[in-house]
């Protein structure tokens, strides 16, 4: 095995390790977000009734909040605009750079009672290394394989005399 082949193998292995570490962090974030869809609080809001919650979010953390209501309701206090998942289901993800208390208010502006389910979780912000790991791993794997192939080709050539 020549130097090119060894270098190619090492570079490809570094790329694979970076990719696997990035996938593990993504899986960790995904499982944390999935848990807020099922663990929360259910309540009934009477017409013109408010329900308020306050969440302390440390700096460089993500507030993940999910809510679902039987009828459309007015919601205020989110740091950013929530993302609609289904008809009356919304997911809020906000990365806060400084420590902050987020006060969210749910208001039933209907003439009927509304069933509300809400849940939230405060998560550490994803590591900047996650982006670097994903962006660097694929090129490293490709470069490692190319160098490995070049090393293989070089070792197969017979020297001319």
Secondary structure, DSSP 8 states (H G I E B T S, - for coil): --HHHHHHHHHHHHHHHHHHHHHHHHHHHHHHHHHTTTSSEEEEE-TT-EEEEEEEE-TTEEEEEEEEESS--EEE--SS--EEEETTEEEEEEEESS-EEEEEEEE--SSS-EEEEEEEEEEE---HHHHHHHHHHHHHHHHHHHHHHHHHHHHHS----
